[in-house]
């Protein structure tokens, strides 16, 4: 152990000696060094510990030096307790005092003999070291090299000596290496661990990786006489690092979308050419069937005896893929000879370093593939079953033809890792596609299959699902026929995506239809709908707490409007939804001004209704926010684009609706898009008649006669008697139980409607009169005669209405009359 520059009292032997040379302190380190306990030494002269004759003059000189404030060190022989002599490196500190007495601190450690290395040992070390070493002169010519370096390059020592590296191995980055050696000669700064790729004459087809370090050779007069470089083969380390880098890169290149075929193709594209010259991915047909590739599946095909695979992806190093037997979409049954279906289920990867195209098994079982193997020189093969989450997905094959290095066992590990990553992505895509297909199917089944606005509105709709990666949304729209030829228009958007949003959308659509059928005005309908959303949220929150689910109903937006073709007025209210767009017949477009209202599900806030008058042939558009947000997420600009698109003249409403969506949403968006357009019509005066009714029972006969006469004038003689009965009952009830003013209206549309309005808010109630009752049969009779009946409330009171079906012939002719009137 070499000398130190300071005292280490924690490990060195130490003692305290007085000015008279008596030991007054003894440490455990001293006891360990000399084998003497403190009781044997303390109080006795320190000179007894020396294995040499006393030298008073030298001791006095050392003491004088230490008294001057300087220490002393030197080699001193001491005697061990067992009689041995130890040579110790002794250090004496500067003098100091304890209780006024002068003292010195001594520390010592044993000096061990240095091992002398003979020249033969050094020669053997340099020559046979596992690291290649060489010495180059200032001209970078070899002057000496060991056996290891000779084997690395495969060039004999005799051919190297006196020549430069660039003259011997021109393909080994020789110019770069010589540039580094010149830098070392100039700067005298060593270069360590420079890695590069190369090859050896001994194995010219396999790439090797080397790590090299350089340092200058300096002689006694400090002049540089050359460069020494050391090189080690780090191919395994480099390959491991490359495999790790490739696996990490595969994580970013494979599985970028939730699409089975795209993921399979990404695996093949990634593997060729960096890993293989040929790669194919064959997936089981049930995995691909979730992609709805119906053209791949034939009902007429015979039932397979085992699992059927189809080619999902392929990539080869040659243009046109001439090596492949089956192309994408083709059925495949490729399993290497001597292996069955068990390979897919629980088999390990297969490595065939050298394919033999003359193998009788291959010739018998795979004759066409064997011919391609022979023709294009496919000579090395790896087959990896694709499995994920205990699910068999398919088989992946990698082959080499132009790459001269055959696959090795380490390559199998890399292939396994690549396939495993792709398998998880394929399985995720398969599961997502299945769920997305179910959600889309559910959503489309819950949306209206056909829309009709009767004679009041011409309607058209367009629905665009969200991008598959974002999941199905909860947008919906509806057109609801109401009494008195009125039509309800509704559009809404449930927060969230997926099955939960689609199911919630269906519940809200059903609720809106039910509430609309109750003849509720728009603001009251939204209030009831808000209560429903609150209740649904509370129910699902309780379910979430018990089942640890995250599918909670969180809210929705909605706009509900009612258009009356008789008055051409539209009453509407909205709950956090964008306002409707109105386009006048002359092409002017604007957005209706109306209170925004809170989104559904907040509770405790009121909704306000707004009423506007629409000119005949006006365009009225309802939409969801996905249509106006666009890629820039600027809602105001999106509304401007929508206004401009709808202001363009277009005779066909369906064409305008589709073109508008395509123009505003040219690429898939993360949110659903719904657009509902309605072109308004009005009922002319010849379709509606009304009379004021005196609050006198005697007036019933006259009103009944007028109604029958009017129905006959419209050409509905067969409805005259039932109309008389309905009018008689409704007017009589209004006179008896309601308050004036009372008004009777007959409306001829797709149905014949009789309406009786009064100033009372008392709701009528259908009763089943007993045999001895004198009354109570009026509304029961109306319900039996009419197609449907009901009541709705107005600001002045209520309206009792009853509808009758018009015979088909008359309905067609009346429809023709209505179109003429509308025109």
C-alpha positions in Angstrom: 0.0 0.0 0.0 1.6 3.3 -1.0 2.1 6.3 1.2 -0.6 8.8 1.8 -0.5 12.5 2.1 -2.3 12.7 5.4 -2.8 10.7 8.6 -5.7 8.3 8.7 -6.2 7.7 12.4 -9.3 5.5 11.6 -7.2 2.8 10.0 -3.5 3.4 10.8 -1.7 2.2 13.9 -1.4 5.3 16.2 0.3 6.1 19.5 1.1 9.2 21.6 4.7 9.5 22.9 5.9 12.1 25.5 9.0 14.2 25.0 10.9 11.7 27.1 10.1 8.9 24.7 7.5 7.2 26.9 4.2 5.8 25.3 1.2 7.5 26.9 -1.5 6.5 24.3 -2.0 3.3 22.4 -4.8 2.6 19.8 -6.5 -0.6 18.6 -4.8 -0.1 15.2 -1.4 -0.2 17.0 -2.4 -3.3 18.9 -3.5 -5.0 15.7 -0.2 -4.0 13.9 2.2 -5.2 16.6 0.1 -7.7 18.5 0.7 -5.8 21.8 -2.1 -4.7 24.1 -2.1 -1.2 25.6 -1.3 -2.6 29.1 2.0 -4.0 27.7 3.1 -0.7 26.1 1.7 2.3 27.9 4.2 3.8 30.4 7.2 2.1 28.8 9.8 3.5 26.5 8.9 3.5 22.8 12.4 2.5 21.9 11.6 -1.1 23.1 9.4 -1.5 20.1 12.1 -0.9 17.6 13.9 -3.7 15.8 17.1 -1.6 15.4 19.8 -0.2 17.6 19.0 3.1 19.3 20.1 6.2 17.5 19.9 9.1 19.9 21.2 11.7 17.4 18.6 10.8 14.8 15.8 10.7 17.4 16.9 14.2 18.6 16.8 15.5 15.0 13.3 14.2 14.4 12.1 15.7 17.7 13.7 19.1 16.8 12.0 19.1 13.4 8.6 18.2 14.9 9.0 21.0 17.6 9.5 23.5 14.7 6.0 22.7 13.5 6.9 20.2 10.7 6.3 16.5 10.7 8.5 13.6 9.8 8.0 10.3 7.9 10.2 7.4 7.1 10.6 3.6 7.1 11.4 2.1 10.5 11.7 -1.6 11.5 9.6 -2.6 14.5 9.3 -5.8 16.4 6.0 -7.7 16.5 5.0 -9.5 19.8 5.7 -12.8 18.1 9.2 -11.8 17.3 8.8 -10.9 13.7 10.2 -7.7 12.2 7.9 -5.4 10.4 9.0 -2.5 8.2 6.4 0.3 8.7 5.9 3.6 7.2 6.1 5.8 10.3 4.9 9.4 10.5 5.5 11.7 13.4 3.3 14.8 13.8 4.3 18.3 14.9 4.7 18.6 18.7 1.6 19.5 20.8 0.9 19.7 24.5 -1.4 17.8 26.8 -1.9 19.3 30.2 1.3 21.4 29.6 3.4 18.4 28.6 5.0 18.1 25.2 3.8 15.1 23.1 4.1 13.6 19.7 1.5 11.6 17.7 3.0 8.6 15.8 1.1 6.7 13.1 2.3 3.7 11.1 1.3 1.2 8.6 3.1 -1.9 7.3 5.0 -1.5 4.1 4.3 -4.5 1.9 6.7 -5.7 -0.8 5.8 -4.8 -4.4 5.3 -7.6 -6.9 7.9 -7.5 -9.7 6.6 -8.4 -13.2 9.1 -10.1 -15.4 9.6 -9.3 -19.0 8.3 -12.7 -20.1 5.0 -12.1 -18.2 4.6 -8.7 -19.9 5.3 -10.2 -23.3 2.7 -12.9 -22.7 0.2 -10.4 -21.5 0.6 -8.1 -24.5 0.7 -10.9 -27.0 -2.2 -13.1 -25.8 -4.5 -10.5 -24.2 -8.1 -10.8 -25.3 -8.0 -7.2 -26.5 -6.4 -6.4 -29.8 -3.4 -4.0 -29.5 -1.1 -2.3 -32.0 1.6 0.3 -32.1 1.8 2.7 -35.0 4.6 5.1 -35.9 4.1 8.8 -36.6 3.2 7.9 -40.2 0.5 5.5 -38.9 2.3 2.4 -40.1 2.2 -0.8 -38.0 5.3 -1.5 -36.0 3.9 -4.0 -33.6 0.5 -5.9 -33.0 -0.6 -8.8 -30.9 -2.2 -12.0 -31.9 -5.8 -10.9 -31.0 -5.7 -8.0 -33.4 -4.3 -10.2 -36.1 -7.3 -12.5 -35.7 -9.8 -9.6 -35.7 -8.9 -8.4 -39.1 -7.9 -11.7 -40.6 -4.8 -10.2 -42.2 -1.5 -11.9 -41.2 1.0 -9.9 -39.1 3.6 -10.1 -41.9 1.3 -8.2 -44.3 0.5 -5.5 -41.7 4.0 -4.5 -40.4 5.2 -1.4 -42.2 1.9 -0.6 -43.8 -1.1 1.6 -42.9 -4.6 0.5 -41.9 -6.2 2.1 -45.0 -3.9 0.1 -47.3 -4.9 -3.2 -45.7 -8.6 -2.8 -44.8 -10.1 -0.1 -46.9 -13.7 -1.0 -46.0 -13.2 -0.7 -42.2 -13.7 3.1 -41.8 -10.0 3.3 -42.1 -10.0 7.0 -43.0 -12.0 7.9 -39.9 -9.8 5.7 -37.6 -6.6 7.2 -39.0 -8.1 10.7 -38.5 -8.5 9.9 -34.9 -5.0 8.7 -34.6 -3.6 11.9 -36.2 -5.7 13.9 -33.6 -4.1 11.9 -30.8 -0.6 12.6 -32.3 -1.3 16.3 -32.5 -3.2 16.9 -29.2 -1.7 14.1 -27.1 -5.3 13.6 -25.8 -6.4 10.0 -25.7 -9.6 8.9 -27.5 -11.6 6.1 -25.8 -14.4 3.8 -26.7 -15.0 4.8 -30.3 -17.4 2.2 -31.8 -17.7 1.4 -35.5 -18.9 -1.4 -37.7 -16.6 -3.6 -39.8 -15.9 -7.1 -41.0 -13.2 -9.6 -41.0 -11.5 -11.6 -43.7 -12.2 -14.6 -41.6 -15.9 -14.0 -41.8 -16.6 -11.5 -44.6 -20.4 -12.0 -44.6 -21.1 -11.2 -41.0 -20.9 -7.6 -39.8 -18.9 -7.0 -36.6 -18.8 -4.2 -34.1 -15.6 -2.9 -32.6 -14.7 -0.5 -29.7 -11.3 1.2 -30.1 -9.2 3.5 -27.8 -6.1 5.5 -28.8 -3.4 7.1 -26.7 0.0 8.6 -27.6 3.4 6.9 -27.1 5.8 9.3 -25.3 9.6 8.6 -24.8 11.9 9.8 -22.0 12.5 13.2 -23.5 8.7 13.8 -23.7 8.4 13.5 -27.5 5.6 11.6 -29.2 7.0 8.5 -31.0 3.7 7.0 -32.2 0.2 5.9 -31.3 -1.0 2.8 -29.5 -4.5 1.6 -30.1 -6.6 -1.1 -28.5 -9.6 -2.7 -30.0 -12.2 -5.2 -28.6 -15.0 -7.0 -30.4 -18.3 -5.7 -29.0 -20.6 -7.3 -31.6 -22.8 -9.0 -29.0 -23.2 -5.7 -27.0 -23.8 -3.8 -30.2 -26.4 -6.3 -31.5 -28.1 -6.3 -28.1 -28.3 -2.5 -28.2 -29.5 -2.5 -31.8 -32.2 -5.0 -30.9 -33.3 -2.9 -28.0 -33.3 0.2 -30.2 -35.4 -1.7 -32.8 -37.9 -2.9 -30.2 -38.2 0.6 -28.8 -38.8 2.1 -32.3 -41.3 -0.7 -33.0 -43.3 0.6 -30.1 -43.8 3.9 -31.9 -44.2 2.5 -35.4 -46.5 -0.4 -34.8 -50.1 0.1 -33.6 -50.5 3.8 -34.5 -54.2 3.2 -35.2 -57.0 1.0 -33.9 -57.2 -0.9 -37.2 -56.3 -4.6 -37.5 -55.1 -4.5 -41.1 -53.2 -1.3 -40.6 -51.4 -2.7 -37.6 -50.5 -5.9 -39.4 -49.1 -3.9 -42.3 -47.1 -1.7 -40.0 -45.4 -4.8 -38.6 -44.5 -6.0 -42.1 -43.3 -2.5 -43.1 -41.1 -2.2 -40.0 -39.5 -5.6 -40.4 -38.5 -5.1 -44.1 -35.7 -4.4 -44.9 -34.1 -3.7 -41.5 -34.7 -7.2 -40.1 -35.8 -9.4 -43.0 -36.2 -9.4 -46.8 -39.6 -10.9 -46.7 -42.4 -10.6 -44.1 -46.0 -11.7 -44.1 -48.8 -11.6 -41.5 -51.6 -14.2 -41.7 -54.5 -13.7 -39.3 -57.3 -16.0 -38.4 -60.5 -15.2 -40.2 -62.5 -14.4 -37.0 -60.0 -11.7 -36.2 -60.5 -10.1 -39.6 -64.3 -10.6 -39.6 -64.6 -7.9 -37.0 -63.3 -5.5 -39.6 -66.5 -6.2 -41.7 -64.6 -7.5 -44.7 -67.6 -9.2 -46.0 -66.2 -9.7 -49.4 -63.6 -12.0 -47.9 -66.2 -14.3 -46.4 -68.3 -16.5 -48.6 -71.4 -18.3 -47.4 -71.2 -20.6 -50.3 -67.7 -21.8 -49.4 -67.5 -25.3 -47.8 -67.0 -25.3 -44.0 -63.3 -25.5 -43.2 -62.0 -28.5 -41.3 -59.7 -26.3 -39.2 -59.0 -22.6 -38.5 -58.8 -20.5 -41.6 -56.3 -17.7 -42.0 -56.1 -14.9 -44.5 -53.2 -12.8 -45.6 -53.5 -9.5 -43.7 -50.2 -7.9 -44.6 -47.1 -8.5 -46.7 -43.8 -6.7 -47.5 -40.9 -7.8 -49.5 -37.6 -6.2 -50.6 -38.5 -6.8 -54.3 -40.9 -4.6 -56.2 -44.2 -6.2 -57.0 -43.7 -8.9 -54.3 -43.0 -11.7 -56.8 -41.9 -14.1 -54.0 -45.4 -14.3 -52.4 -47.9 -17.1 -53.2 -50.9 -15.5 -51.5 -51.7 -11.8 -51.6 -53.6 -9.6 -49.1 -57.1 -11.0 -48.6 -56.3 -14.5 -50.0 -57.0 -17.5 -47.8 -53.8 -19.2 -46.6 -53.0 -22.5 -44.9 -49.2 -22.1 -44.6 -47.8 -24.1 -41.7 -44.2 -25.4 -42.1 -44.0 -29.2 -42.8 -44.1 -31.5 -39.8 -46.1 -28.9 -37.8 -49.9 -28.7 -37.4 -52.4 -26.3 -35.9 -50.8 -26.8 -32.4 -48.1 -24.5 -33.6 -50.6 -21.6 -33.5 -52.2 -22.6 -30.2 -49.2 -23.3 -28.0 -46.2 -23.7 -30.2 -42.8 -21.9 -29.9 -41.2 -19.9 -32.7 -39.5 -21.9 -35.4 -36.1 -21.1 -36.7 -34.8 -22.6 -39.9 -31.3 -21.1 -40.5 -30.9 -22.8 -43.8 -33.9 -23.7 -45.9 -33.5 -26.8 -48.1 -35.8 -26.4 -51.2 -35.1 -30.1 -52.0 -36.5 -31.3 -48.7 -39.1 -34.0 -49.6 -41.5 -32.8 -46.9 -41.5 -29.3 -48.3 -41.8 -30.6 -51.9 -44.8 -32.7 -50.9 -46.7 -30.3 -48.6 -45.7 -26.9 -50.0 -44.8 -27.4 -53.7 -45.7 -23.9 -54.9 -44.0 -22.2 -52.0 -40.9 -24.5 -52.5 -40.7 -23.4 -56.1 -40.7 -19.7 -55.1 -38.1 -20.4 -52.4 -35.9 -22.0 -55.0 -36.5 -19.2 -57.6 -35.9 -16.2 -55.4 -33.3 -17.7 -53.0 -35.2 -17.6 -49.8 -32.8 -19.5 -47.6 -33.5 -18.5 -43.9 -36.8 -18.5 -42.1 -38.4 -17.6 -38.8 -42.0 -18.3 -38.0 -43.7 -16.8 -34.9 -47.2 -17.6 -33.8 -49.1 -14.4 -32.9 -50.9 -14.6 -29.6 -52.2 -12.1 -27.1 -54.1 -12.4 -23.8 -54.5 -16.2 -24.4 -56.1 -15.5 -27.8 -54.6 -17.0 -31.0 -54.5 -14.4 -33.7 -52.4 -15.8 -36.5 -48.9 -16.5 -37.8 -46.0 -14.2 -38.9 -43.2 -15.3 -41.2 -39.8 -13.6 -41.8 -37.4 -14.7 -44.4 -34.0 -13.6 -45.9 -32.8 -13.9 -49.5 -30.6 -10.9 -50.4 -29.2 -10.5 -46.9 -26.2 -12.9 -46.8 -26.4 -13.5 -43.1 -28.8 -16.2 -42.0 -31.1 -15.8 -39.0 -29.6 -16.7 -35.6 -31.2 -17.6 -32.2 -30.9 -14.0 -31.1 -32.9 -13.0 -34.1 -35.7 -15.2 -32.9 -35.9 -13.3 -29.7 -36.2 -10.0 -31.6 -38.8 -11.5 -33.9 -40.8 -12.7 -30.8 -40.7 -9.2 -29.3 -41.8 -7.5 -32.5 -44.7 -10.0 -33.0 -45.7 -9.7 -29.3 -46.0 -6.0 -29.5 -47.9 -6.2 -32.7 -50.2 -8.9 -31.2 -51.2 -6.7 -28.4 -52.0 -3.9 -30.8 -53.9 -6.2 -33.1 -55.9 -7.6 -30.2 -56.6 -4.1 -29.0 -57.8 -3.1 -32.5 -59.9 -6.2 -32.7 -61.6 -5.6 -29.4 -62.1 -1.9 -30.1 -63.4 -2.6 -33.6 -65.9 -5.0 -32.2 -67.1 -2.5 -29.5 -67.1 0.3 -32.0 -69.2 -1.7 -34.5 -71.6 -2.5 -31.7 -71.8 1.1 -30.7 -72.4 2.3 -34.2 -75.0 -0.4 -34.8 -76.7 0.6 -31.6 -76.5 4.3 -32.4 -77.9 3.9 -35.9 -80.7 1.7 -34.7 -81.7 4.4 -32.2 -81.6 7.2 -34.7 -84.8 7.7 -36.9 -84.8 5.5 -39.9 -87.0 7.8 -41.9 -88.0 11.4 -41.3 -91.2 13.0 -42.4 -92.4 16.5 -41.8 -95.9 16.0 -43.3 -97.1 18.9 -45.3 -95.7 21.4 -42.9 -92.1 20.7 -43.6 -89.8 19.2 -46.1 -87.0 17.6 -44.1 -83.5 16.1 -44.8 -80.8 15.0 -42.5 -77.1 14.0 -42.6 -75.3 12.1 -39.8 -71.5 11.6 -39.8 -70.0 9.3 -37.0 -66.9 10.4 -35.2 -63.5 9.1 -36.2 -63.2 5.5 -35.2 -60.3 6.3 -32.8 -62.5 8.6 -30.8 -65.5 6.4 -30.5 -69.2 6.8 -31.3 -70.7 9.9 -29.9 -74.2 10.7 -28.6 -75.6 13.1 -31.3 -79.2 12.6 -32.2 -82.0 14.4 -34.1 -85.7 13.8 -34.7 -88.8 15.0 -36.4 -92.0 14.5 -34.4 -95.5 15.0 -35.8 -97.7 16.9 -33.5 -101.4 17.8 -33.4 -102.8 20.5 -35.6 -100.4 19.8 -38.5 -97.6 21.1 -36.3 -94.1 19.4 -36.3 -91.5 19.1 -33.5 -87.9 19.4 -34.5 -85.2 18.3 -32.0 -81.4 17.9 -32.1 -79.2 17.0 -29.1 -75.7 15.9 -28.1 -74.8 13.6 -25.2 -71.5 14.2 -23.6 -68.9 11.4 -24.1 -68.4 8.6 -26.5 -68.9 4.9 -26.8 -71.8 2.6 -25.9 -72.7 4.6 -22.8 -73.2 7.8 -24.9 -75.2 5.9 -27.6 -77.5 4.3 -25.0 -78.0 7.6 -23.2 -78.8 9.2 -26.5 -81.5 6.6 -27.1 -83.1 7.2 -23.7 -83.2 10.9 -24.2 -84.6 10.6 -27.7 -87.4 8.4 -26.3 -88.0 10.8 -23.5 -88.3 13.7 -25.9 -90.8 11.8 -28.1 -92.9 11.0 -25.0 -92.8 14.6 -23.6 -93.6 16.0 -27.1 -96.6 13.7 -27.3 -97.8 15.3 -24.1 -98.0 18.6 -26.0 -95.6 20.3 -23.7 -94.2 23.6 -24.9 -90.5 23.7 -25.6 -89.3 25.3 -22.4 -91.4 23.0 -20.2 -90.2 20.0 -22.2 -86.5 20.9 -21.6 -87.3 21.4 -17.9 -88.7 17.8 -17.7 -85.7 16.5 -19.7 -83.3 18.3 -17.4 -84.9 16.5 -14.4 -84.6 13.2 -16.3 -80.9 13.7 -16.9 -80.3 14.6 -13.3 -82.1 11.4 -12.2 -80.1 9.3 -14.7 -76.9 10.8 -13.4 -77.7 10.0 -9.8 -78.7 6.5 -10.7 -75.6 5.8 -12.6 -73.4 7.4 -10.0 -74.8 5.0 -7.5 -74.2 2.1 -9.9 -70.6 3.4 -10.4 -69.9 3.4 -6.7 -71.0 -0.2 -6.4 -69.5 -1.6 -9.5 -66.4 0.5 -9.8 -67.3 1.6 -13.3 -66.5 4.9 -15.0 -69.5 4.9 -17.4 -71.5 7.7 -15.8 -74.1 9.9 -17.5 -72.7 13.4 -17.3 -75.0 15.7 -19.3 -76.2 16.7 -22.7 -77.3 19.7 -24.8 -80.6 19.9 -26.7 -82.7 22.2 -28.9 -86.4 21.7 -29.3 -88.6 23.7 -31.8 -92.3 23.4 -32.8 -93.4 24.8 -36.2 -97.0 25.6 -36.8 -97.8 25.7 -40.6 -101.1 27.6 -40.0 -99.5 30.6 -38.3 -96.0 30.0 -39.8 -94.6 30.6 -36.3 -91.9 28.6 -34.7 -91.5 28.3 -30.9 -88.2 27.0 -29.6 -86.0 26.7 -26.6 -82.4 25.4 -26.1 -80.3 23.9 -23.4 -76.7 24.8 -24.0 -77.0 24.0 -27.7 -76.0 26.2 -30.7 -78.8 28.3 -32.1 -80.6 27.3 -35.3 -79.8 28.9 -38.6 -82.5 30.5 -40.7 -82.3 31.1 -44.4 -85.0 33.3 -45.9 -86.4 32.6 -49.4 -84.3 35.4 -50.8 -81.1 33.8 -49.5 -80.5 35.9 -46.4 -79.1 33.8 -43.6 -78.9 34.4 -39.9 -78.9 32.6 -36.6 -82.0 32.9 -34.4 -81.5 35.1 -31.3 -82.6 33.1 -28.3 -81.5 32.5 -24.7 -78.8 29.8 -24.5 -80.1 28.0 -21.5 -78.0 25.7 -19.3 -77.0 22.3 -20.5 -79.1 19.4 -19.4 -78.0 17.9 -16.1 -77.2 21.0 -14.1 -80.6 21.5 -12.6 -82.1 24.5 -10.8 -82.1 26.9 -13.8 -85.0 27.9 -16.0 -85.3 27.6 -19.8 -86.9 30.3 -21.9 -88.8 29.9 -25.1 -88.6 32.2 -28.2 -91.1 32.5 -31.0 -90.2 33.7 -34.5 -92.2 33.9 -37.7 -90.9 32.1 -40.8 -91.8 33.0 -44.3 -93.0 30.2 -46.5 -90.1 28.2 -48.1 -87.7 29.4 -45.4 -84.9 27.0 -44.5 -84.5 26.1 -40.9 -81.4 24.2 -39.8 -80.5 22.4 -36.6 -77.1 20.9 -36.0 -74.6 19.7 -33.4 -71.3 21.4 -32.5 -69.2 18.9 -34.4 -70.4 20.6 -37.6 -69.1 24.0 -36.7 -66.0 23.3 -34.6 -63.9 22.2 -37.5 -60.1 21.6 -37.4 -59.4 25.1 -36.1 -61.9 24.7 -33.1 -63.2 28.2 -33.9 -66.9 28.0 -33.4 -67.7 31.5 -34.7 -65.8 30.9 -37.9 -67.6 27.5 -38.2 -71.0 29.2 -37.8 -70.0 31.6 -40.6 -69.1 28.7 -42.9 -72.4 27.0 -42.1 -74.4 30.2 -42.9 -72.5 30.7 -46.2 -73.0 27.0 -47.2 -76.8 27.0 -46.6 -77.2 30.4 -48.3 -76.2 28.8 -51.6 -79.2 28.0 -53.8 -80.1 24.4 -54.1 -83.4 23.0 -55.1 -82.9 19.5 -53.6 -82.8 19.7 -49.8 -81.1 16.3 -49.4 -78.3 17.3 -51.8 -77.8 20.6 -49.9 -77.7 18.8 -46.6 -75.1 16.2 -47.7 -73.0 18.8 -49.5 -72.9 21.1 -46.5 -71.6 18.4 -44.2 -69.0 17.4 -46.8 -67.9 21.0 -47.2 -67.6 21.8 -43.5 -66.2 18.4 -42.4 -64.0 17.1 -45.2 -62.0 14.7 -43.0 -63.1 12.6 -39.9 -63.5 14.6 -36.7 -63.2 13.6 -33.1 -67.0 14.3 -32.6 -70.2 13.2 -34.3 -71.8 15.5 -36.8 -75.6 15.9 -37.3 -77.4 18.3 -39.5 -81.2 18.5 -39.8 -82.7 20.8 -42.5 -86.3 21.7 -42.8 -88.0 23.8 -45.5 -91.2 25.4 -44.3 -94.6 25.3 -45.9 -97.8 27.0 -44.9 -101.4 25.8 -44.9 -103.6 28.1 -47.0 -106.9 29.5 -46.0 -108.8 26.8 -47.8 -107.3 24.2 -45.4 -108.4 25.9 -42.2 -111.8 27.2 -41.0 -112.8 28.4 -37.5 -115.9 29.7 -35.8 -116.5 31.5 -32.5 -119.0 29.5 -30.4 -121.4 31.2 -27.9 -121.4 29.8 -24.4 -125.0 28.6 -25.1 -126.0 24.9 -25.4 -128.4 25.9 -28.2 -125.3 26.9 -30.3 -124.1 23.3 -30.5 -126.6 22.3 -33.2 -125.6 25.2 -35.5 -121.8 24.6 -35.0 -122.3 20.9 -35.7 -124.1 21.6 -38.9 -121.4 24.1 -40.1 -118.7 21.5 -39.5 -120.5 18.8 -41.4 -121.2 21.1 -44.3 -117.5 22.1 -44.4 -116.3 18.5 -44.3 -118.6 17.7 -47.2 -117.4 20.7 -49.1 -113.8 19.3 -48.8 -115.0 16.1 -50.3 -115.0 14.0 -47.2 -118.7 13.0 -47.1 -118.0 9.7 -45.3 -116.4 11.7 -42.4 -119.3 14.1 -42.0 -121.3 12.0 -39.4 -118.3 11.2 -37.2 -117.2 14.8 -37.4 -120.6 15.9 -36.3 -120.4 13.6 -33.3 -116.9 14.7 -32.3 -117.8 18.4 -32.7 -120.9 17.9 -30.7 -119.2 16.2 -27.8 -116.2 18.6 -27.7 -118.2 21.8 -28.0 -120.8 20.6 -25.4 -118.0 19.8 -22.9 -116.5 23.2 -23.5 -119.8 25.0 -22.9 -120.6 23.0 -19.8 -117.2 22.8 -18.0 -114.9 25.5 -19.5 -114.8 29.2 -19.8 -115.4 31.4 -22.8 -114.3 32.4 -25.3 -114.8 29.1 -27.1 -113.6 28.6 -30.6 -113.9 25.6 -33.1 -111.4 25.0 -35.8 -111.3 22.4 -38.6 -108.0 21.7 -40.2 -107.5 19.7 -43.4 -104.0 18.2 -43.7 -102.8 14.6 -43.9 -105.6 14.1 -41.3 -108.8 15.9 -40.6 -108.4 17.6 -37.2 -111.1 19.1 -35.0 -109.9 21.6 -32.3 -112.0 23.2 -29.6 -110.2 26.0 -27.7 -111.4 27.6 -24.5 -110.1 29.8 -21.7 -110.0 27.1 -19.0 -106.9 25.3 -17.9 -108.8 22.3 -16.5 -107.6 19.1 -18.0 -110.2 16.8 -19.5 -110.4 13.2 -18.1 -111.5 10.2 -20.0 -114.2 8.3 -18.0 -115.8 4.9 -18.4 -119.4 5.7 -17.5 -121.5 3.0 -15.7 -124.8 1.8 -17.2 -126.9 4.0 -14.8 -124.9 7.2 -15.3 -126.5 10.0 -17.3 -123.2 11.5 -18.5 -119.5 10.8 -18.7 -119.4 9.2 -22.1 -118.4 12.2 -24.2 -114.6 11.8 -24.4 -115.0 8.1 -24.4 -117.1 8.4 -27.5 -114.5 10.8 -29.1 -111.7 8.4 -28.3 -113.6 5.6 -30.1 -114.4 7.7 -33.2 -111.1 9.5 -33.6 -107.7 8.1 -34.7 -106.2 9.9 -31.7 -107.1 12.8 -29.5 -105.5 14.9 -26.8 -105.1 18.3 -25.2 -102.5 21.0 -25.2 -102.2 24.2 -23.2 -101.8 27.7 -24.6 -101.2 31.0 -23.0 -105.0 31.7 -23.2 -106.2 28.3 -22.0 -106.3 24.9 -23.6 -107.2 23.1 -26.9 -108.9 19.8 -27.1 -108.3 18.1 -30.4 -109.2 15.0 -32.3 -107.9 13.6 -35.5 -109.5 11.4 -38.1 -107.8 9.4 -40.8 -108.7 10.7 -44.3 -109.5 7.9 -46.8 -106.6 7.2 -49.1 -108.2 8.5 -52.4 -109.3 11.7 -50.7 -106.0 12.0 -48.9 -104.1 11.8 -52.2 -106.3 14.3 -53.9 -106.2 16.6 -50.9 -102.4 16.2 -50.8 -102.4 17.3 -54.4 -104.6 20.3 -53.5 -102.2 21.1 -50.6 -99.2 21.0 -52.9 -101.0 23.4 -55.3 -101.9 25.7 -52.5 -98.3 25.6 -51.2 -97.0 26.3 -54.7 
